[in-house]
Amino acid sequence: MTRADIAIVGAGAAGLMAAIWAGRTNPNRKIILLDGAEKIGRKILIAGGGRCNVTHYVVDEQAYAGASRNAIKKVLRQFDVEQTVKFFSQIGVKLKREETGKLFPTTDQAKTVLDALLREAKRFSTILSGHRVDEIIDKGHQFEITGNFDTIQATKVVLATGGKSIPKTGSDGRGYEMAQSLGHTLTPRIFPALVPLTVPRNHWLRDLKGITLPVRLELWGPTGKLLESFENSMLCTHFGLSGPAVLDISRYYLDAAAHDPDIKLTINWLPQWEYDQLAGMFKKEREKTALQWMRGQLPERMVKTLLSQLFESAEPNPANLAINQLSKSDRQRLAKMLVRFEVPVAGDRGFDFAEVTAGGIPLKELRLSTMSSRICPNLHFCGEILNVDGRIGGFNFQWAWSSGYLAGISV
Ligand SMILES: Cc1cc2nc3c(=O)[nH]c(=O)nc-3n(C[C@H](O)[C@H](O)[C@H](O)COP(=O)(O)OP(=O)(O)OC[C@H]3O[C@@H](n4cnc5c(N)ncnc54)[C@H](O)[C@@H]3O)c2cc1C
């Protein structure tokens, strides 16, 4: 039987970070880092389109959801962006800030990030790939870890198995069950976040596939209250909608829609306009037709599709009248189509296409200064297995770095 002082289960971003800081803090401890995948770090390699968006210039708790923002802040402030940049520079990864505020390695290659983390983690720990953990049993003074390998005993365990997104990278949710067997609970729902949304099979939105444009997506409660909004680019696809704005709002939509069927997601195709402003302007537009007005503001293919949906069978076609000649209801339909179009969401593309997982182990079951379990002594957690998910822009990795650091120095 192999013995270790510390066993870290999961060698993704959070687990590697925990191994590095556990080793730096206590170089004499025997640390092993187990991962079920044969090839470590696949998620880091595919992140940020292969460039790995390591963090964001400004990280604050408002960019996150799941646990309370106050709890999330407690963790983030213990290892902030400045410390993250310094840490990566120390291990040989220089970061550059792009216009969007996102930080990437100057090489533009995720491999630079993964190689540096692996190099540093190997200084302090034994990394065992192809070691899939099935069970962790708490034997009182130690843990027994079993799987497709000879049983390992460890005094302390860090659970860093990630969520359920892109299961082929190795993160398939088994870690949740292990946490439960050690006495932890899970949030009532665990669902895909940063995930593309689908629309019904024959919906005309699918005809817009290939079009990318800046939009504002808005989520409305049943009483008409604006709940969330994201302005960014959106990509129309053969199944529905994707791109940063859609990914960012997806977790809020899916969460709200699960509780309330009257929730509405709308697209503002012209984010510089608000509904009332546009409807008011249309009342006075005596020269341009809808077609003329929309041309130049939206791609031609889209203009035609939107107009044919609005005025398909009318004769004479209202699209050919000056906008102020349209009936009030047609003007309103036009303005609504342009800035408050209700998306008929059919579903989402699921964990196979989700960048992160919403839900997980509640933060209230941990001591946040050490990421240690309040339920099972000598057990720590970090990364996406916890009930925290961030928006696009490097926030999810920052959560992995901050929580991994805390678990590492404390374990
Ligand atoms: C396509 C894509 C792009 C992304 N791009 C970005 C980005 O640019 N910036 C950003 O901030 N975030 C990005 N993310 C999110 C980010 O990658 C994750 O939030 C982050 O990797 C989570 O780190 P983690 O270590 O907690 O979990 P993971 O990276 O999922 O690592 C968990 C590890 O645990 C292992 N494991 C799981 N179960 C077991 C078990 N039973 N036994 C042994 N090992 C196990 C897995 O093999 C895996 O290696 C992206 C995600 C995806 C899918």
The ligand as a MOL file (V3000), in Angstrom:
LIG
                    3D

  0  0  0     0  0            999 V3000
M  V30 BEGIN CTAB
M  V30 COUNTS 53 58 0 0 0
M  V30 BEGIN ATOM
M  V30 1 C -13.6800 24.7040 -23.6300 0
M  V30 2 C -13.3870 25.3960 -22.3320 0
M  V30 3 C -12.7040 26.5930 -22.3360 0
M  V30 4 C -12.4570 27.2630 -21.1540 0
M  V30 5 N -11.7650 28.4260 -21.1950 0
M  V30 6 C -11.5140 29.0880 -20.0400 0
M  V30 7 C -10.7140 30.2580 -20.0380 0
M  V30 8 O -10.1240 30.6320 -21.0650 0
M  V30 9 N -10.5690 30.9370 -18.8670 0
M  V30 10 C -11.1450 30.4970 -17.7020 0
M  V30 11 O -10.9850 31.1590 -16.6790 0
M  V30 12 N -11.8530 29.3560 -17.6570 0
M  V30 13 C -12.0350 28.6390 -18.7950 0
M  V30 14 N -12.7320 27.4670 -18.7490 0
M  V30 15 C -13.1630 26.9650 -17.4350 0
M  V30 16 C -11.9460 26.3520 -16.7050 0
M  V30 17 O -11.2460 25.5220 -17.6080 0
M  V30 18 C -12.4010 25.5330 -15.4940 0
M  V30 19 O -13.2280 26.2920 -14.6700 0
M  V30 20 C -11.1940 25.0590 -14.6920 0
M  V30 21 O -10.3680 24.2750 -15.5200 0
M  V30 22 C -11.6310 24.2440 -13.4890 0
M  V30 23 O -10.4850 23.7170 -12.8770 0
M  V30 24 P -10.5870 22.4970 -11.8640 0
M  V30 25 O -9.1840 22.1140 -11.5940 0
M  V30 26 O -11.4670 22.8240 -10.7400 0
M  V30 27 O -11.3170 21.3440 -12.6720 0
M  V30 28 P -10.8660 20.5660 -13.9750 0
M  V30 29 O -10.0090 21.4030 -14.8260 0
M  V30 30 O -12.1120 20.0180 -14.5500 0
M  V30 31 O -9.9420 19.4050 -13.4180 0
M  V30 32 C -10.4310 18.3180 -12.6930 0
M  V30 33 C -9.4750 17.1660 -12.8560 0
M  V30 34 O -9.9210 16.1030 -12.0080 0
M  V30 35 C -9.7820 14.8800 -12.6840 0
M  V30 36 N -10.7460 13.9480 -12.1140 0
M  V30 37 C -12.0900 14.0410 -12.0830 0
M  V30 38 N -12.6400 12.9790 -11.4450 0
M  V30 39 C -11.5930 12.2030 -11.0780 0
M  V30 40 C -11.5090 10.9640 -10.3790 0
M  V30 41 N -12.5950 10.3060 -9.9520 0
M  V30 42 N -10.2790 10.4240 -10.1710 0
M  V30 43 C -9.1620 11.0720 -10.5880 0
M  V30 44 N -9.1840 12.2480 -11.2600 0
M  V30 45 C -10.3990 12.7960 -11.4860 0
M  V30 46 C -10.0660 15.2140 -14.1340 0
M  V30 47 O -9.4670 14.2610 -15.0040 0
M  V30 48 C -9.4580 16.6010 -14.2730 0
M  V30 49 O -8.1350 16.5570 -14.7270 0
M  V30 50 C -12.9360 26.7460 -19.9220 0
M  V30 51 C -13.5910 25.5200 -19.9100 0
M  V30 52 C -13.8050 24.8290 -21.0900 0
M  V30 53 C -14.4850 23.5000 -21.0380 0
M  V30 END ATOM
M  V30 BEGIN BOND
M  V30 1 1 1 2
M  V30 2 1 2 3
M  V30 3 2 2 52
M  V30 4 2 3 4
M  V30 5 1 4 5
M  V30 6 1 4 50
M  V30 7 2 5 6
M  V30 8 1 6 7
M  V30 9 1 6 13
M  V30 10 2 7 8
M  V30 11 1 7 9
M  V30 12 1 9 10
M  V30 13 2 10 11
M  V30 14 1 10 12
M  V30 15 2 12 13
M  V30 16 1 13 14
M  V30 17 1 14 15
M  V30 18 1 14 50
M  V30 19 1 15 16
M  V30 20 1 16 17
M  V30 21 1 16 18
M  V30 22 1 18 19
M  V30 23 1 18 20
M  V30 24 1 20 21
M  V30 25 1 20 22
M  V30 26 1 22 23
M  V30 27 1 23 24
M  V30 28 2 24 25
M  V30 29 1 24 26
M  V30 30 1 24 27
M  V30 31 1 27 28
M  V30 32 2 28 29
M  V30 33 1 28 30
M  V30 34 1 28 31
M  V30 35 1 31 32
M  V30 36 1 32 33
M  V30 37 1 33 34
M  V30 38 1 33 48
M  V30 39 1 34 35
M  V30 40 1 35 36
M  V30 41 1 35 46
M  V30 42 1 36 37
M  V30 43 1 36 45
M  V30 44 2 37 38
M  V30 45 1 38 39
M  V30 46 1 39 40
M  V30 47 2 39 45
M  V30 48 1 40 41
M  V30 49 2 40 42
M  V30 50 1 42 43
M  V30 51 2 43 44
M  V30 52 1 44 45
M  V30 53 1 46 47
M  V30 54 1 46 48
M  V30 55 1 48 49
M  V30 56 2 50 51
M  V30 57 1 51 52
M  V30 58 1 52 53
M  V30 END BOND
M  V30 END CTAB
M  END
